Amino acid sequence: MEQYEQFFVCPHCGESISILLDLSVLSQEYIEDCEVCCRPIEIKYVVGEDGEVEFEEGRG
């Protein structure tokens, strides 16, 4: 399992947080709670053929 650390800002509280993405799964969409404010964040990512990670976060 190849992991990638993604940094982003919580869309609810504005805190900088990070998560580990499992790059062996080429596309995922799920909800994860912010580790600071505990509100839901919608996480989406796609791994391209070149290994580039396209990441989006939003209010869940």
Jmol script that loads the backbone (N, CA, C; Angstrom):
load data "model"
ATOM      1  N   MET A   1       0.848  -1.187   0.000  1.00  0.00           N
ATOM      2  CA  MET A   1       0.000   0.000   0.000  1.00  0.00           C
ATOM      3  C   MET A   1       0.891   1.248   0.000  1.00  0.00           C
ATOM      4  N   GLU A   2       0.738   2.067  -1.018  1.00  0.00           N
ATOM      5  CA  GLU A   2       1.483   3.323  -1.103  1.00  0.00           C
ATOM      6  C   GLU A   2       0.632   4.434  -0.496  1.00  0.00           C
ATOM      7  N   GLN A   3       1.210   5.170   0.443  1.00  0.00           N
ATOM      8  CA  GLN A   3       0.473   6.249   1.093  1.00  0.00           C
ATOM      9  C   GLN A   3       1.056   7.601   0.704  1.00  0.00           C
ATOM     10  N   TYR A   4       0.197   8.606   0.728  1.00  0.00           N
ATOM     11  CA  TYR A   4       0.574   9.966   0.369  1.00  0.00           C
ATOM     12  C   TYR A   4      -0.058  10.897   1.389  1.00  0.00           C
ATOM     13  N   GLU A   5       0.735  11.786   1.987  1.00  0.00           N
ATOM     14  CA  GLU A   5       0.190  12.726   2.961  1.00  0.00           C
ATOM     15  C   GLU A   5      -0.297  13.976   2.238  1.00  0.00           C
ATOM     16  N   GLN A   6      -1.578  14.280   2.412  1.00  0.00           N
ATOM     17  CA  GLN A   6      -2.210  15.443   1.777  1.00  0.00           C
ATOM     18  C   GLN A   6      -2.519  16.480   2.851  1.00  0.00           C
ATOM     19  N   PHE A   7      -2.050  17.693   2.652  1.00  0.00           N
ATOM     20  CA  PHE A   7      -2.335  18.803   3.556  1.00  0.00           C
ATOM     21  C   PHE A   7      -3.414  19.682   2.936  1.00  0.00           C
ATOM     22  N   PHE A   8      -4.339  20.176   3.777  1.00  0.00           N
ATOM     23  CA  PHE A   8      -5.390  21.069   3.298  1.00  0.00           C
ATOM     24  C   PHE A   8      -5.975  21.831   4.474  1.00  0.00           C
ATOM     25  N   VAL A   9      -6.840  22.784   4.183  1.00  0.00           N
ATOM     26  CA  VAL A   9      -7.483  23.609   5.203  1.00  0.00           C
ATOM     27  C   VAL A   9      -8.925  23.141   5.367  1.00  0.00           C
ATOM     28  N   CYS A  10      -9.344  22.937   6.615  1.00  0.00           N
ATOM     29  CA  CYS A  10     -10.727  22.516   6.882  1.00  0.00           C
ATOM     30  C   CYS A  10     -11.683  23.594   6.365  1.00  0.00           C
ATOM     31  N   PRO A  11     -12.696  23.202   5.565  1.00  0.00           N
ATOM     32  CA  PRO A  11     -13.646  24.188   5.037  1.00  0.00           C
ATOM     33  C   PRO A  11     -14.596  24.749   6.095  1.00  0.00           C
ATOM     34  N   HIS A  12     -14.592  24.167   7.291  1.00  0.00           N
ATOM     35  CA  HIS A  12     -15.474  24.631   8.366  1.00  0.00           C
ATOM     36  C   HIS A  12     -14.757  25.587   9.326  1.00  0.00           C
ATOM     37  N   CYS A  13     -13.609  25.134   9.871  1.00  0.00           N
ATOM     38  CA  CYS A  13     -12.941  25.917  10.926  1.00  0.00           C
ATOM     39  C   CYS A  13     -11.677  26.623  10.451  1.00  0.00           C
ATOM     40  N   GLY A  14     -11.183  26.299   9.246  1.00  0.00           N
ATOM     41  CA  GLY A  14     -10.013  26.981   8.708  1.00  0.00           C
ATOM     42  C   GLY A  14      -8.677  26.470   9.216  1.00  0.00           C
ATOM     43  N   GLU A  15      -8.684  25.409  10.021  1.00  0.00           N
ATOM     44  CA  GLU A  15      -7.432  24.849  10.529  1.00  0.00           C
ATOM     45  C   GLU A  15      -6.726  24.032   9.457  1.00  0.00           C
ATOM     46  N   SER A  16      -5.408  24.079   9.473  1.00  0.00           N
ATOM     47  CA  SER A  16      -4.607  23.271   8.559  1.00  0.00           C
ATOM     48  C   SER A  16      -4.515  21.851   9.118  1.00  0.00           C
ATOM     49  N   ILE A  17      -4.892  20.864   8.310  1.00  0.00           N
ATOM     50  CA  ILE A  17      -4.852  19.471   8.743  1.00  0.00           C
ATOM     51  C   ILE A  17      -4.266  18.611   7.622  1.00  0.00           C
ATOM     52  N   SER A  18      -3.980  17.367   7.942  1.00  0.00           N
ATOM     53  CA  SER A  18      -3.458  16.449   6.928  1.00  0.00           C
ATOM     54  C   SER A  18      -4.115  15.083   7.092  1.00  0.00           C
ATOM     55  N   ILE A  19      -4.162  14.351   5.980  1.00  0.00           N
ATOM     56  CA  ILE A  19      -4.652  12.977   5.994  1.00  0.00           C
ATOM     57  C   ILE A  19      -3.719  12.133   5.132  1.00  0.00           C
ATOM     58  N   LEU A  20      -3.761  10.826   5.352  1.00  0.00           N
ATOM     59  CA  LEU A  20      -3.011   9.900   4.516  1.00  0.00           C
ATOM     60  C   LEU A  20      -3.944   9.303   3.480  1.00  0.00           C
ATOM     61  N   LEU A  21      -3.558   9.396   2.210  1.00  0.00           N
ATOM     62  CA  LEU A  21      -4.331   8.811   1.120  1.00  0.00           C
ATOM     63  C   LEU A  21      -3.688   7.496   0.718  1.00  0.00           C
ATOM     64  N   ASP A  22      -4.497   6.482   0.474  1.00  0.00           N
ATOM     65  CA  ASP A  22      -4.030   5.177   0.004  1.00  0.00           C
ATOM     66  C   ASP A  22      -4.014   5.209  -1.520  1.00  0.00           C
ATOM     67  N   LEU A  23      -2.832   5.365  -2.107  1.00  0.00           N
ATOM     68  CA  LEU A  23      -2.740   5.520  -3.554  1.00  0.00           C
ATOM     69  C   LEU A  23      -2.884   4.212  -4.320  1.00  0.00           C
ATOM     70  N   SER A  24      -3.004   3.081  -3.596  1.00  0.00           N
ATOM     71  CA  SER A  24      -3.279   1.822  -4.295  1.00  0.00           C
ATOM     72  C   SER A  24      -4.736   1.794  -4.768  1.00  0.00           C
ATOM     73  N   VAL A  25      -5.575   2.670  -4.215  1.00  0.00           N
ATOM     74  CA  VAL A  25      -6.954   2.866  -4.667  1.00  0.00           C
ATOM     75  C   VAL A  25      -6.922   4.117  -5.537  1.00  0.00           C
ATOM     76  N   LEU A  26      -7.182   3.974  -6.831  1.00  0.00           N
ATOM     77  CA  LEU A  26      -6.968   5.066  -7.777  1.00  0.00           C
ATOM     78  C   LEU A  26      -7.993   6.190  -7.716  1.00  0.00           C
ATOM     79  N   SER A  27      -9.149   5.929  -7.105  1.00  0.00           N
ATOM     80  CA  SER A  27     -10.183   6.948  -6.998  1.00  0.00           C
ATOM     81  C   SER A  27     -11.027   6.657  -5.762  1.00  0.00           C
ATOM     82  N   GLN A  28     -11.206   7.667  -4.933  1.00  0.00           N
ATOM     83  CA  GLN A  28     -12.040   7.493  -3.741  1.00  0.00           C
ATOM     84  C   GLN A  28     -12.819   8.760  -3.463  1.00  0.00           C
ATOM     85  N   GLU A  29     -13.969   8.561  -2.805  1.00  0.00           N
ATOM     86  CA  GLU A  29     -14.813   9.651  -2.331  1.00  0.00           C
ATOM     87  C   GLU A  29     -15.410   9.195  -1.016  1.00  0.00           C
ATOM     88  N   TYR A  30     -15.178   9.961   0.045  1.00  0.00           N
ATOM     89  CA  TYR A  30     -15.687   9.572   1.354  1.00  0.00           C
ATOM     90  C   TYR A  30     -15.773  10.783   2.273  1.00  0.00           C
ATOM     91  N   ILE A  31     -16.395  10.604   3.437  1.00  0.00           N
ATOM     92  CA  ILE A  31     -16.535  11.655   4.445  1.00  0.00           C
ATOM     93  C   ILE A  31     -15.613  11.323   5.607  1.00  0.00           C
ATOM     94  N   GLU A  32     -14.863  12.338   6.053  1.00  0.00           N
ATOM     95  CA  GLU A  32     -13.998  12.183   7.218  1.00  0.00           C
ATOM     96  C   GLU A  32     -14.192  13.405   8.104  1.00  0.00           C
ATOM     97  N   ASP A  33     -14.267  13.195   9.411  1.00  0.00           N
ATOM     98  CA  ASP A  33     -14.452  14.313  10.331  1.00  0.00           C
ATOM     99  C   ASP A  33     -13.147  15.064  10.536  1.00  0.00           C
ATOM    100  N   CYS A  34     -13.244  16.390  10.639  1.00  0.00           N
ATOM    101  CA  CYS A  34     -12.081  17.226  10.935  1.00  0.00           C
ATOM    102  C   CYS A  34     -11.555  16.849  12.305  1.00  0.00           C
ATOM    103  N   GLU A  35     -10.239  16.704  12.425  1.00  0.00           N
ATOM    104  CA  GLU A  35      -9.644  16.328  13.706  1.00  0.00           C
ATOM    105  C   GLU A  35      -9.648  17.482  14.702  1.00  0.00           C
ATOM    106  N   VAL A  36      -9.988  18.697  14.257  1.00  0.00           N
ATOM    107  CA  VAL A  36     -10.029  19.863  15.145  1.00  0.00           C
ATOM    108  C   VAL A  36     -11.460  20.184  15.567  1.00  0.00           C
ATOM    109  N   CYS A  37     -12.369  20.407  14.583  1.00  0.00           N
ATOM    110  CA  CYS A  37     -13.739  20.822  14.915  1.00  0.00           C
ATOM    111  C   CYS A  37     -14.763  19.688  14.834  1.00  0.00           C
ATOM    112  N   CYS A  38     -14.352  18.522  14.358  1.00  0.00           N
ATOM    113  CA  CYS A  38     -15.193  17.314  14.284  1.00  0.00           C
ATOM    114  C   CYS A  38     -16.352  17.418  13.281  1.00  0.00           C
ATOM    115  N   ARG A  39     -16.363  18.422  12.425  1.00  0.00           N
ATOM    116  CA  ARG A  39     -17.411  18.526  11.412  1.00  0.00           C
ATOM    117  C   ARG A  39     -17.006  17.709  10.186  1.00  0.00           C
ATOM    118  N   PRO A  40     -17.991  17.230   9.407  1.00  0.00           N
ATOM    119  CA  PRO A  40     -17.691  16.344   8.276  1.00  0.00           C
ATOM    120  C   PRO A  40     -17.072  17.082   7.082  1.00  0.00           C
ATOM    121  N   ILE A  41     -16.067  16.443   6.495  1.00  0.00           N
ATOM    122  CA  ILE A  41     -15.397  16.961   5.305  1.00  0.00           C
ATOM    123  C   ILE A  41     -15.521  15.908   4.211  1.00  0.00           C
ATOM    124  N   GLU A  42     -15.995  16.326   3.037  1.00  0.00           N
ATOM    125  CA  GLU A  42     -16.078  15.413   1.900  1.00  0.00           C
ATOM    126  C   GLU A  42     -14.705  15.386   1.221  1.00  0.00           C
ATOM    127  N   ILE A  43     -14.121  14.200   1.140  1.00  0.00           N
ATOM    128  CA  ILE A  43     -12.801  13.998   0.549  1.00  0.00           C
ATOM    129  C   ILE A  43     -12.982  13.283  -0.790  1.00  0.00           C
ATOM    130  N   LYS A  44     -12.337  13.808  -1.833  1.00  0.00           N
ATOM    131  CA  LYS A  44     -12.344  13.160  -3.152  1.00  0.00           C
ATOM    132  C   LYS A  44     -10.926  13.211  -3.690  1.00  0.00           C
ATOM    133  N   TYR A  45     -10.465  12.099  -4.258  1.00  0.00           N
ATOM    134  CA  TYR A  45      -9.193  12.145  -4.960  1.00  0.00           C
ATOM    135  C   TYR A  45      -9.139  11.122  -6.072  1.00  0.00           C
ATOM    136  N   VAL A  46      -8.315  11.439  -7.068  1.00  0.00           N
ATOM    137  CA  VAL A  46      -8.088  10.576  -8.219  1.00  0.00           C
ATOM    138  C   VAL A  46      -6.583  10.560  -8.463  1.00  0.00           C
ATOM    139  N   VAL A  47      -6.034   9.365  -8.719  1.00  0.00           N
ATOM    140  CA  VAL A  47      -4.627   9.233  -9.073  1.00  0.00           C
ATOM    141  C   VAL A  47      -4.548   9.044 -10.583  1.00  0.00           C
ATOM    142  N   GLY A  48      -3.861   9.967 -11.252  1.00  0.00           N
ATOM    143  CA  GLY A  48      -3.728   9.907 -12.702  1.00  0.00           C
ATOM    144  C   GLY A  48      -2.724   8.849 -13.142  1.00  0.00           C
ATOM    145  N   GLU A  49      -2.686   8.581 -14.427  1.00  0.00           N
ATOM    146  CA  GLU A  49      -1.753   7.596 -14.985  1.00  0.00           C
ATOM    147  C   GLU A  49      -0.304   7.959 -14.709  1.00  0.00           C
ATOM    148  N   ASP A  50      -0.028   9.267 -14.593  1.00  0.00           N
ATOM    149  CA  ASP A  50       1.332   9.722 -14.314  1.00  0.00           C
ATOM    150  C   ASP A  50       1.653   9.744 -12.819  1.00  0.00           C
ATOM    151  N   GLY A  51       0.687   9.303 -11.977  1.00  0.00           N
ATOM    152  CA  GLY A  51       0.882   9.281 -10.527  1.00  0.00           C
ATOM    153  C   GLY A  51       0.504  10.580  -9.844  1.00  0.00           C
ATOM    154  N   GLU A  52       0.094  11.579 -10.617  1.00  0.00           N
ATOM    155  CA  GLU A  52      -0.322  12.863 -10.059  1.00  0.00           C
ATOM    156  C   GLU A  52      -1.646  12.692  -9.302  1.00  0.00           C
ATOM    157  N   VAL A  53      -1.728  13.272  -8.096  1.00  0.00           N
ATOM    158  CA  VAL A  53      -2.940  13.166  -7.274  1.00  0.00           C
ATOM    159  C   VAL A  53      -3.767  14.430  -7.454  1.00  0.00           C
ATOM    160  N   GLU A  54      -5.032  14.245  -7.862  1.00  0.00           N
ATOM    161  CA  GLU A  54      -5.984  15.353  -7.971  1.00  0.00           C
ATOM    162  C   GLU A  54      -6.880  15.245  -6.746  1.00  0.00           C
ATOM    163  N   PHE A  55      -6.835  16.248  -5.865  1.00  0.00           N
ATOM    164  CA  PHE A  55      -7.487  16.204  -4.545  1.00  0.00           C
ATOM    165  C   PHE A  55      -8.489  17.334  -4.409  1.00  0.00           C
ATOM    166  N   GLU A  56      -9.639  17.026  -3.802  1.00  0.00           N
ATOM    167  CA  GLU A  56     -10.670  18.025  -3.497  1.00  0.00           C
ATOM    168  C   GLU A  56     -11.194  17.759  -2.108  1.00  0.00           C
ATOM    169  N   GLU A  57     -11.483  18.841  -1.386  1.00  0.00           N
ATOM    170  CA  GLU A  57     -12.173  18.711  -0.112  1.00  0.00           C
ATOM    171  C   GLU A  57     -13.301  19.722  -0.083  1.00  0.00           C
ATOM    172  N   GLY A  58     -14.339  19.416   0.667  1.00  0.00           N
ATOM    173  CA  GLY A  58     -15.481  20.319   0.765  1.00  0.00           C
ATOM    174  C   GLY A  58     -16.320  19.987   1.974  1.00  0.00           C
ATOM    175  N   ARG A  59     -17.301  20.795   2.206  1.00  0.00           N
ATOM    176  CA  ARG A  59     -18.204  20.559   3.351  1.00  0.00           C
ATOM    177  C   ARG A  59     -19.013  19.292   3.089  1.00  0.00           C
ATOM    178  N   GLY A  60     -18.997  18.397   4.051  1.00  0.00           N
ATOM    179  CA  GLY A  60     -19.697  17.118   3.897  1.00  0.00           C
ATOM    180  C   GLY A  60     -21.116  17.144   4.355  1.00  0.00           C
TER     181      GLY A  60
END
end "model"
wireframe off; spacefill off
backbone 0.3
color backbone group
